[in-house]
Amino acid sequence: MSGPILSVEGLSMEFPVGKGRRLQAVADVDLSVEGGETLGIVGESGCGKTTLGRLMLRLLTPKAGRIVFDGRDITGLSMRQMRPLRRDMQVVFQDPYSSLNPRMRVADIIGEPLRALGLKRAEIAARVSETLDVVRLPRDAGSRYPHAFSGGQRQRIGIARALAVRPKLIVCDEAVSALDVSVQAQILNLLAGIQREFALTLVFISHNLGVIRHVSHRVAVMYLGRIVELASEADLFESPAHPYTQALIGAVPEPDPKSRGRRRILEGEIPSPLDPPPGCAFHQRCPRATEICHAVRPPLSSAGPSRQVACHHPG
């Protein structure tokens, strides 16, 4: 780890919905990503994970807050001002079928960002071949179209496109959720090898706790647009402190049928982000909620050397 390459402070994002209504997607998030680490972001569908990832990359402009990338405040930069930074921050999307242009050959897909950066044709060809080797695809794959490949191979192409410009940071947005379990493992191992080889920093967004545990150094747990717990992978999974984190981990089925561990079923629905509840957003589903939880929103506070928790009654 080499210090934060990305940090966000007080980051918030809303979207207009209908007449005069606003959907709170991300609310007052403070977070940093260390150089060379993998930060996992996990939570139920609709909690704001993808929006947070796009804000980090400045694909969206936040309503409030600050984004600092590689020592530079990028919060208010225009699209033109952001363009030189795009080579340093890339994204791998969820769906390998819809994120690739079906009318372009693979070599052109991987080479497209290199052309945008002004590299010469020979340089582009060499980089494309080299990157195909890195993601373990044959070099003749460059002459074929995406439809000729399986889902896992297409995701390798998506990774190659992101990696071709040799970025410092890649955000993987549910990058393996559309793949079979065996293929997921192959892609996760590939990403781990690429991270080591190129000293990459990864932000890995997923609703799958098993995937997050496999790839992450630290984990941020999101609920209704907010970070409710941030801890090292080992601390979070061995001794979760927030009731929501405990419920998520407790709901994962045990592979051993003889295990006596009891699953915890998280009851109730996530409150509407159009009308978030007062106090702690989780209090309506929390078995430990008290009067203060209904009235006062807990800040994300230190709960040890490598943990932060937003809870009045952590444990």
Legacy VTK file of the C-alpha trace (Angstrom):
# vtk DataFile Version 3.0
C-alpha trace
ASCII
DATASET POLYDATA
POINTS 315 float
0.000 0.000 0.000
1.344 3.420 -0.925
-1.160 5.937 0.461
-4.556 6.928 -0.963
-4.820 7.124 -4.731
-8.495 8.079 -4.469
-10.474 9.703 -1.689
-13.993 11.072 -1.445
-15.366 13.352 1.257
-19.022 14.068 1.968
-19.979 12.604 -1.390
-23.699 12.809 -2.197
-25.799 12.221 -5.295
-29.494 12.630 -6.027
-31.559 12.014 -9.140
-34.802 13.783 -10.049
-37.824 11.476 -10.075
-41.129 12.887 -11.237
-42.327 16.321 -10.219
-40.217 17.809 -7.482
-39.082 14.458 -6.051
-35.460 13.454 -5.537
-33.990 9.987 -5.140
-31.079 9.869 -2.722
-28.595 7.445 -4.291
-25.429 8.272 -2.326
-25.423 10.221 0.943
-22.441 11.829 2.678
-19.858 9.133 1.886
-16.279 9.450 3.166
-13.956 6.830 1.719
-10.373 6.374 0.559
-8.709 3.746 -1.633
-5.070 2.930 -0.987
-2.665 2.485 -3.873
-2.306 -1.192 -4.784
-5.255 -2.449 -2.737
-8.599 -3.927 -3.665
-11.482 -2.186 -1.937
-14.692 -4.191 -2.018
-18.051 -2.404 -1.929
-20.979 -4.636 -1.002
-24.672 -4.268 -0.233
-28.155 -5.200 -1.405
-29.385 -4.169 -4.847
-30.309 -0.494 -4.962
-28.017 0.572 -2.113
-25.997 2.951 -4.304
-22.890 0.846 -5.061
-22.839 1.479 -8.799
-23.606 5.179 -8.400
-20.727 5.504 -5.942
-18.382 3.772 -8.399
-19.395 6.116 -11.210
-18.930 9.123 -8.962
-15.420 7.936 -8.102
-14.610 7.901 -11.820
-16.373 11.236 -12.350
-18.727 9.633 -14.846
-21.302 11.464 -12.731
-20.974 14.887 -11.130
-21.855 14.771 -7.421
-24.477 16.987 -5.865
-22.106 17.617 -2.945
-18.717 16.488 -1.716
-15.181 16.241 -2.982
-13.276 13.693 -5.098
-9.473 13.629 -5.077
-7.653 11.331 -7.514
-3.881 10.908 -7.393
-3.527 14.113 -5.381
-5.736 16.233 -7.635
-9.219 17.523 -6.848
-11.313 16.390 -9.822
-14.739 17.258 -8.414
-15.432 20.256 -10.621
-13.433 19.347 -13.721
-15.208 19.564 -17.074
-15.438 16.619 -19.466
-12.566 18.106 -21.490
-10.426 18.575 -18.388
-11.134 15.001 -17.311
-10.082 13.496 -20.630
-6.310 13.351 -19.907
-7.086 11.556 -16.640
-9.179 8.850 -18.288
-6.124 6.762 -19.108
-5.444 6.466 -15.364
-8.965 5.435 -14.323
-10.922 2.758 -16.143
-14.003 0.589 -15.620
-15.064 -3.001 -16.302
-18.826 -3.247 -16.661
-21.192 -5.942 -15.460
-22.533 -7.314 -18.731
-19.872 -8.631 -21.137
-22.547 -8.997 -23.824
-23.768 -5.393 -23.986
-20.554 -3.548 -23.088
-18.745 -4.519 -26.316
-19.606 -3.117 -29.736
-20.767 -6.134 -31.788
-19.742 -4.418 -35.042
-16.102 -3.972 -34.050
-13.362 -6.564 -34.117
-11.717 -7.334 -30.797
-8.455 -5.644 -31.788
-10.360 -2.457 -32.600
-12.285 -2.633 -29.297
-9.085 -2.950 -27.261
-7.268 -0.395 -29.400
-10.016 2.229 -29.359
-8.866 3.993 -26.145
-5.284 3.912 -27.427
-6.337 5.686 -30.614
-8.142 8.267 -28.509
-4.847 8.895 -26.711
-3.047 9.447 -30.017
-0.825 6.364 -30.153
0.540 5.377 -33.550
-0.818 2.364 -35.410
2.236 0.177 -34.779
2.195 1.038 -31.073
-1.490 0.190 -30.857
-1.020 -3.175 -32.597
1.826 -4.098 -30.268
-0.111 -3.063 -27.150
-3.216 -4.980 -28.271
-1.192 -8.161 -28.797
0.551 -7.742 -25.464
-2.733 -7.161 -23.644
-4.373 -10.194 -25.227
-1.486 -12.230 -23.802
-2.047 -10.712 -20.362
-5.746 -11.685 -20.289
-4.892 -15.125 -21.726
-6.633 -14.879 -25.052
-4.987 -16.028 -28.301
-3.619 -13.243 -30.446
-5.830 -14.255 -33.377
-8.796 -13.287 -31.177
-8.136 -9.731 -32.315
-9.449 -10.491 -35.802
-12.790 -11.849 -34.557
-16.026 -10.241 -33.383
-17.438 -10.442 -29.828
-20.232 -12.872 -30.774
-17.596 -15.543 -31.430
-16.675 -15.706 -27.728
-18.183 -17.069 -24.528
-19.291 -14.817 -21.683
-16.063 -15.351 -19.757
-13.961 -14.633 -22.833
-15.939 -11.475 -23.508
-15.261 -10.282 -19.991
-11.571 -10.899 -20.611
-11.923 -8.614 -23.645
-13.568 -5.991 -21.437
-10.689 -6.278 -18.964
-8.201 -5.994 -21.829
-9.879 -2.813 -23.060
-9.587 -1.278 -19.579
-6.022 -2.497 -19.115
-4.719 -1.429 -22.538
-4.061 2.167 -21.434
-2.192 0.929 -18.332
-4.403 2.695 -15.778
-3.700 3.226 -12.095
-7.265 2.444 -11.001
-9.940 0.106 -12.341
-13.497 0.017 -11.008
-15.060 -3.416 -11.546
-18.836 -2.984 -11.402
-20.378 -6.430 -10.749
-17.770 -7.694 -13.208
-18.442 -11.405 -12.619
-22.125 -11.477 -11.635
-23.288 -12.467 -15.143
-20.880 -15.439 -15.306
-21.074 -19.061 -14.188
-19.426 -19.806 -10.845
-16.465 -21.682 -12.372
-15.862 -18.850 -14.840
-16.163 -16.295 -12.021
-13.235 -17.947 -10.251
-11.113 -17.794 -13.404
-11.830 -14.081 -13.910
-11.184 -13.259 -10.240
-7.845 -15.091 -10.339
-6.994 -13.279 -13.573
-7.723 -9.895 -11.988
-5.617 -10.781 -8.946
-2.677 -11.689 -11.179
-3.062 -8.515 -13.246
-3.193 -6.414 -10.093
0.103 -7.834 -8.890
1.786 -7.552 -12.281
0.762 -3.945 -12.986
0.516 -2.612 -9.395
-3.127 -1.765 -10.016
-5.650 -0.410 -7.563
-9.089 -2.041 -7.802
-12.511 -1.038 -6.552
-14.657 -4.167 -6.750
-18.426 -3.654 -6.543
-20.592 -6.711 -5.902
-23.637 -7.975 -4.033
-21.914 -11.363 -3.671
-20.193 -11.692 -0.290
-18.168 -14.690 -1.419
-16.698 -12.739 -4.316
-15.976 -9.723 -2.108
-14.235 -11.890 0.475
-12.116 -13.568 -2.199
-10.778 -10.390 -3.812
-10.771 -7.617 -1.190
-8.184 -6.218 1.201
-10.799 -3.935 2.787
-14.582 -3.937 2.523
-17.103 -1.090 2.636
-20.684 -2.149 3.400
-23.380 0.133 1.961
-26.971 0.548 3.054
-29.393 3.052 1.534
-26.626 5.177 0.018
-24.384 5.275 3.097
-21.327 3.384 4.321
-22.353 1.570 7.509
-19.157 -0.404 8.084
-15.611 -0.251 6.725
-13.033 -2.808 7.821
-10.298 -5.128 6.679
-11.560 -8.269 4.967
-10.461 -10.453 7.887
-12.030 -8.256 10.568
-15.276 -7.779 8.694
-15.952 -11.446 7.999
-14.606 -12.813 11.276
-16.266 -10.278 13.592
-18.795 -8.009 11.829
-19.839 -5.081 14.037
-22.846 -3.524 12.322
-26.167 -5.421 12.598
-26.644 -5.107 8.833
-23.226 -6.628 8.112
-23.976 -9.405 10.592
-27.285 -10.103 8.850
-25.683 -10.192 5.391
-22.978 -12.618 6.488
-25.408 -14.660 8.573
-27.699 -15.115 5.570
-25.030 -16.871 3.502
-25.833 -20.615 3.329
-23.351 -22.954 5.007
-21.816 -25.433 2.529
-21.594 -28.095 5.260
-25.037 -29.684 5.824
-23.895 -30.825 9.286
-23.040 -27.281 10.336
-24.946 -26.116 13.364
-24.631 -22.474 12.413
-28.021 -20.813 12.166
-28.805 -18.583 9.216
-30.033 -15.090 9.990
-32.832 -13.953 7.730
-32.896 -10.211 7.186
-36.546 -9.268 7.432
-38.291 -6.330 5.847
-37.540 -4.264 2.781
-34.997 -1.505 2.238
-36.755 1.825 2.870
-37.421 3.933 -0.192
-34.524 6.249 -1.105
-37.246 8.706 -2.117
-38.226 8.970 1.544
-35.393 7.734 3.782
-36.315 7.316 7.447
-34.988 9.634 10.169
-32.223 8.477 12.450
-30.392 5.322 11.477
-31.609 4.185 8.058
-31.435 0.550 9.229
-33.496 0.938 12.420
-36.719 -0.411 10.845
-35.021 -3.781 10.225
-32.597 -3.847 13.149
-33.151 -6.209 16.109
-31.093 -3.935 18.383
-32.798 -0.625 17.545
-33.601 1.673 20.451
-35.111 5.125 20.766
-31.890 6.894 19.793
-31.689 4.842 16.586
-35.095 6.187 15.513
-34.078 9.803 16.089
-30.320 10.251 15.572
-28.286 9.157 12.565
-25.032 7.554 13.788
-21.838 8.876 12.162
-19.242 6.561 10.654
-16.830 6.419 13.595
-13.670 4.549 14.487
-14.292 1.236 16.234
-10.722 -0.014 16.337
-7.452 0.299 14.405
-8.873 -1.013 11.126
-12.629 -0.543 11.434
-15.252 2.188 11.173
-18.911 1.614 12.012
-22.038 3.768 11.779
-24.055 2.299 14.637
-25.225 3.343 18.098
-24.951 -0.248 19.366
-22.087 -1.997 17.494
-21.026 -5.416 18.598
LINES 1 316
315 0 1 2 3 4 5 6 7 8 9 10 11 12 13 14 15 16 17 18 19 20 21 22 23 24 25 26 27 28 29 30 31 32 33 34 35 36 37 38 39 40 41 42 43 44 45 46 47 48 49 50 51 52 53 54 55 56 57 58 59 60 61 62 63 64 65 66 67 68 69 70 71 72 73 74 75 76 77 78 79 80 81 82 83 84 85 86 87 88 89 90 91 92 93 94 95 96 97 98 99 100 101 102 103 104 105 106 107 108 109 110 111 112 113 114 115 116 117 118 119 120 121 122 123 124 125 126 127 128 129 130 131 132 133 134 135 136 137 138 139 140 141 142 143 144 145 146 147 148 149 150 151 152 153 154 155 156 157 158 159 160 161 162 163 164 165 166 167 168 169 170 171 172 173 174 175 176 177 178 179 180 181 182 183 184 185 186 187 188 189 190 191 192 193 194 195 196 197 198 199 200 201 202 203 204 205 206 207 208 209 210 211 212 213 214 215 216 217 218 219 220 221 222 223 224 225 226 227 228 229 230 231 232 233 234 235 236 237 238 239 240 241 242 243 244 245 246 247 248 249 250 251 252 253 254 255 256 257 258 259 260 261 262 263 264 265 266 267 268 269 270 271 272 273 274 275 276 277 278 279 280 281 282 283 284 285 286 287 288 289 290 291 292 293 294 295 296 297 298 299 300 301 302 303 304 305 306 307 308 309 310 311 312 313 314
